[in-house]
Amino acid sequence: MKKLSLLAVTLFAAFTVQAQEVVKFAPLDASPVDIAYFPNKAVKFKKTDNPSPSIKVIYARPSAKGRAIFGELIKFGEVWRVGANENTEIKFYKPVTIGDKNIAAGTYSLFAIPEKDKWTIIINKEIDLWGSYAYDESKDIVRVSVPVKPVSTVIEALSIAFTTQGAVTNLVIGWDKTTVELPITIK
């Protein structure tokens, strides 16, 4: 009797496991999401060891894959989401100044209009958009023109980082053979 009961429980368990639906996860995205913080690595330290982040940028990192990027894949003179997939979001944990505009702490979208020699960087109050398809210029907080700084070594994947110059924090965007820097003053 014990053997029969054990066999019944084993068979029931086997059928139950087979009947459960297996979750099918999506494959790795071709443009994985990344986060850039200022100060760099701010969240990798204990709160007592390092100050909290002042700025966080969430963006997808497309790769060049041998393609010509600016002027071809990303057209000159057109609004671009600064990344792939959803539009790039920038969070200011403290008030900042960009150009001559004071911006309150909060989460915004980051767009750009690339040109050969300069970019217009746009901070926009609308978030949670897919790409720049629904971009609404009337929701721009600030637009700032910044010069292009060519680099000799190809930056394969879109990259965002921060540098500092005195009291100014620079948001640096680099991809292919192009970089730009957006000066930000944190209050």
Secondary structure as a PSIPRED ss2 file (coil, helix, strand):
# PSIPRED VFORMAT (PSIPRED V4.0)

   1 M C   1.000  0.000  0.000
   2 K H   0.000  1.000  0.000
   3 K H   0.000  1.000  0.000
   4 L H   0.000  1.000  0.000
   5 S H   0.000  1.000  0.000
   6 L H   0.000  1.000  0.000
   7 L H   0.000  1.000  0.000
   8 A H   0.000  1.000  0.000
   9 V H   0.000  1.000  0.000
  10 T H   0.000  1.000  0.000
  11 L H   0.000  1.000  0.000
  12 F H   0.000  1.000  0.000
  13 A H   0.000  1.000  0.000
  14 A H   0.000  1.000  0.000
  15 F H   0.000  1.000  0.000
  16 T H   0.000  1.000  0.000
  17 V H   0.000  1.000  0.000
  18 Q H   0.000  1.000  0.000
  19 A H   0.000  1.000  0.000
  20 Q C   1.000  0.000  0.000
  21 E C   1.000  0.000  0.000
  22 V C   1.000  0.000  0.000
  23 V C   1.000  0.000  0.000
  24 K C   1.000  0.000  0.000
  25 F C   1.000  0.000  0.000
  26 A C   1.000  0.000  0.000
  27 P C   1.000  0.000  0.000
  28 L C   1.000  0.000  0.000
  29 D C   1.000  0.000  0.000
  30 A C   1.000  0.000  0.000
  31 S C   1.000  0.000  0.000
  32 P C   1.000  0.000  0.000
  33 V E   0.000  0.000  1.000
  34 D E   0.000  0.000  1.000
  35 I E   0.000  0.000  1.000
  36 A E   0.000  0.000  1.000
  37 Y E   0.000  0.000  1.000
  38 F E   0.000  0.000  1.000
  39 P C   1.000  0.000  0.000
  40 N C   1.000  0.000  0.000
  41 K C   1.000  0.000  0.000
  42 A H   0.000  1.000  0.000
  43 V H   0.000  1.000  0.000
  44 K H   0.000  1.000  0.000
  45 F C   1.000  0.000  0.000
  46 K C   1.000  0.000  0.000
  47 K C   1.000  0.000  0.000
  48 T C   1.000  0.000  0.000
  49 D C   1.000  0.000  0.000
  50 N C   1.000  0.000  0.000
  51 P C   1.000  0.000  0.000
  52 S C   1.000  0.000  0.000
  53 P C   1.000  0.000  0.000
  54 S C   1.000  0.000  0.000
  55 I E   0.000  0.000  1.000
  56 K E   0.000  0.000  1.000
  57 V E   0.000  0.000  1.000
  58 I E   0.000  0.000  1.000
  59 Y E   0.000  0.000  1.000
  60 A E   0.000  0.000  1.000
  61 R C   1.000  0.000  0.000
  62 P C   1.000  0.000  0.000
  63 S E   0.000  0.000  1.000
  64 A C   1.000  0.000  0.000
  65 K C   1.000  0.000  0.000
  66 G C   1.000  0.000  0.000
  67 R C   1.000  0.000  0.000
  68 A C   1.000  0.000  0.000
  69 I C   1.000  0.000  0.000
  70 F E   0.000  0.000  1.000
  71 G C   1.000  0.000  0.000
  72 E C   1.000  0.000  0.000
  73 L C   1.000  0.000  0.000
  74 I E   0.000  0.000  1.000
  75 K C   1.000  0.000  0.000
  76 F C   1.000  0.000  0.000
  77 G C   1.000  0.000  0.000
  78 E C   1.000  0.000  0.000
  79 V C   1.000  0.000  0.000
  80 W E   0.000  0.000  1.000
  81 R C   1.000  0.000  0.000
  82 V C   1.000  0.000  0.000
  83 G C   1.000  0.000  0.000
  84 A C   1.000  0.000  0.000
  85 N C   1.000  0.000  0.000
  86 E E   0.000  0.000  1.000
  87 N C   1.000  0.000  0.000
  88 T E   0.000  0.000  1.000
  89 E E   0.000  0.000  1.000
  90 I E   0.000  0.000  1.000
  91 K E   0.000  0.000  1.000
  92 F E   0.000  0.000  1.000
  93 Y C   1.000  0.000  0.000
  94 K C   1.000  0.000  0.000
  95 P C   1.000  0.000  0.000
  96 V E   0.000  0.000  1.000
  97 T E   0.000  0.000  1.000
  98 I E   0.000  0.000  1.000
  99 G C   1.000  0.000  0.000
 100 D C   1.000  0.000  0.000
 101 K E   0.000  0.000  1.000
 102 N E   0.000  0.000  1.000
 103 I E   0.000  0.000  1.000
 104 A C   1.000  0.000  0.000
 105 A C   1.000  0.000  0.000
 106 G E   0.000  0.000  1.000
 107 T E   0.000  0.000  1.000
 108 Y E   0.000  0.000  1.000
 109 S E   0.000  0.000  1.000
 110 L E   0.000  0.000  1.000
 111 F E   0.000  0.000  1.000
 112 A E   0.000  0.000  1.000
 113 I E   0.000  0.000  1.000
 114 P E   0.000  0.000  1.000
 115 E C   1.000  0.000  0.000
 116 K C   1.000  0.000  0.000
 117 D C   1.000  0.000  0.000
 118 K E   0.000  0.000  1.000
 119 W E   0.000  0.000  1.000
 120 T E   0.000  0.000  1.000
 121 I E   0.000  0.000  1.000
 122 I E   0.000  0.000  1.000
 123 I E   0.000  0.000  1.000
 124 N E   0.000  0.000  1.000
 125 K C   1.000  0.000  0.000
 126 E C   1.000  0.000  0.000
 127 I C   1.000  0.000  0.000
 128 D C   1.000  0.000  0.000
 129 L C   1.000  0.000  0.000
 130 W E   0.000  0.000  1.000
 131 G C   1.000  0.000  0.000
 132 S C   1.000  0.000  0.000
 133 Y C   1.000  0.000  0.000
 134 A C   1.000  0.000  0.000
 135 Y C   1.000  0.000  0.000
 136 D C   1.000  0.000  0.000
 137 E H   0.000  1.000  0.000
 138 S H   0.000  1.000  0.000
 139 K H   0.000  1.000  0.000
 140 D E   0.000  0.000  1.000
 141 I E   0.000  0.000  1.000
 142 V E   0.000  0.000  1.000
 143 R E   0.000  0.000  1.000
 144 V E   0.000  0.000  1.000
 145 S E   0.000  0.000  1.000
 146 V E   0.000  0.000  1.000
 147 P E   0.000  0.000  1.000
 148 V E   0.000  0.000  1.000
 149 K E   0.000  0.000  1.000
 150 P E   0.000  0.000  1.000
 151 V E   0.000  0.000  1.000
 152 S E   0.000  0.000  1.000
 153 T E   0.000  0.000  1.000
 154 V E   0.000  0.000  1.000
 155 I E   0.000  0.000  1.000
 156 E E   0.000  0.000  1.000
 157 A E   0.000  0.000  1.000
 158 L E   0.000  0.000  1.000
 159 S E   0.000  0.000  1.000
 160 I E   0.000  0.000  1.000
 161 A E   0.000  0.000  1.000
 162 F E   0.000  0.000  1.000
 163 T E   0.000  0.000  1.000
 164 T E   0.000  0.000  1.000
 165 Q E   0.000  0.000  1.000
 166 G C   1.000  0.000  0.000
 167 A C   1.000  0.000  0.000
 168 V E   0.000  0.000  1.000
 169 T E   0.000  0.000  1.000
 170 N E   0.000  0.000  1.000
 171 L E   0.000  0.000  1.000
 172 V E   0.000  0.000  1.000
 173 I E   0.000  0.000  1.000
 174 G E   0.000  0.000  1.000
 175 W E   0.000  0.000  1.000
 176 D E   0.000  0.000  1.000
 177 K E   0.000  0.000  1.000
 178 T E   0.000  0.000  1.000
 179 T E   0.000  0.000  1.000
 180 V E   0.000  0.000  1.000
 181 E E   0.000  0.000  1.000
 182 L E   0.000  0.000  1.000
 183 P E   0.000  0.000  1.000
 184 I E   0.000  0.000  1.000
 185 T E   0.000  0.000  1.000
 186 I E   0.000  0.000  1.000
 187 K C   1.000  0.000  0.000
